[in-house]
Amino acid sequence: MMKSLLTFLAALCVLSVPMQSLAQEPLRIELTEGVIEPLPFASPDFVPENSAARDLSKKIAQLVAEDLAGTGLFREIPDNAHISQITSFSSPVQFADWKAINAQALITGAVSLQAGRLTVKFRVYDVFANQEMGAGLQFTGTEEGWRRMAHKVADAVYTRITGEAGYFDSRVVFVNETGPKNDRKKRLAIMDYDGANVQFLTDSRSLVLAPRFSPTGDRILYTSYETGFPKIYVLDVASVQRRVLDEQDGTMSFAPRFSPDGQTVVYSLTRGGNTDIYRMNIASGQSLRLTSSPSIETAPSFSPDGSKIVFESDRSGAPQLYVMSAQGGEPSRISFGANGHYGTPVWSPRGDLIAFTKQSKGRFHIGVMRYDGSEERLLTASFLDEGPTWSPNGRVIMFTRETQGANGQANLYSVDISGRNLKRVRTANGGSDPAWSPLQN
């Protein structure tokens, strides 16, 4: 298996390897600083093992291919270029036929559907090495869960070729937006990472902001203005039941995030005109004030090990990023880019990078830097880009992009940490404030 990134801001790259070398070395996407060519792969329709599975076998293979191609690391070879046809999951692979069309990886599978139970099995082959990459796997679930099973297959293929965990079997909570800009209706919604299976969690009667998943994906924190002032709510995803997390008279609370163990929450609280960062134990309700500067401290985010917190503060005269102990104490400033304001920092699940929003010279950017502030890199630029969130494997960032003008609309976009593969996430309505879930169990 491949280790983690060799450099913190490595781009994604597929090394061009001569055919003779590929026959001797295992197929692998290397992570380096160059950008060359996506790896060509073939994913023919999975074999239906009974008549009930005929439609789903085609859909599952197509979704697996979409997941992989959507990363920008892989390029699917279209079906009409295939020479061989996969008619049996157990038949030997005709490697020469796949080499002839320059398929470096081949994904085969079979699907059966009986009494509502769906079984999907698959294999991944290194074509030029004439061998299977690891043992075949099998997933079983419900017919309605076919998309999730396809995502699981894609995650397994991605891991075998890159050595990294995938991110396809994950969800995103976000703010669904409808209506004109001067009367925008906002409600919490949850969807698959690719925009499918949207479910609404709240109605649009009050403003909602900044939803955040728990580490286990079963709860969501968010800010609501339904009382007229911002308050933090915690919502159970399965039951859609919710409660106010911290309700103190004369205060406003917002910008919450879970700790890595899910037992505490860090958030901003405004009292008497001063905004500081607090930490609360969810079970006991006891809170601890972490900052005491006469400035605005907000947007806190834990490091993956729970030992530190990155946050936004204007204590230097303009919004900048700071890191402090999770127990409080004197913070260290980490953002020093010229002519820029920094905000909405989020620690990568790998712990190596911090994503942020930067405003500079009339443009907004999504960027990343190391946790000590070094190696800053801007990944996007537009009229308004903000609110980054990390994929579970730390490879991709999703964010909000809003267009200008009276008819401007907010939509969700994603980009990888090299700045490549910028694309819009498919949603029926406008969207903002995305937060990525961990991989599902």
Secondary structure, 3 states (H helix, E strand, C coil): CCCCCCCCCCCCCCCCCCHHHHCCCCCCCCCCCCCCCCEEEECCCCEECCHHHHHHHHHHHHHHHHHHHHCCCEEECCHHHCCCCCCCCCCCCCHHHHHHCCCCEEEEEEEEEECCEEEEEEEEEECCCCEECCCCEEEEEEHHHHHHHHHHHHHHHHHHHHCCCCCCCCEEEEEEEECCHHHCEEEEEEEECCCCCCEECCCCCCCEEEEEECCCCCEEEEEECCCCCCEEEEEECCCCCEEECCCCCCEEEEEEEECCCCCEEEEEEEECCEEEEEEEECCCCCEEECCCCCCEEEEEEECCCCCEEEEEECCCCCCEEEEEECCEEEEEECCCCCCCEEEEEEECCCCCEEEEEEEECCEEEEEEEECCCCCCEECCCECCEEEEEECCCCCEEEEEEECCCCCCCEEEEEEECCCCCCEECCCCCEEEEEEECCCCC
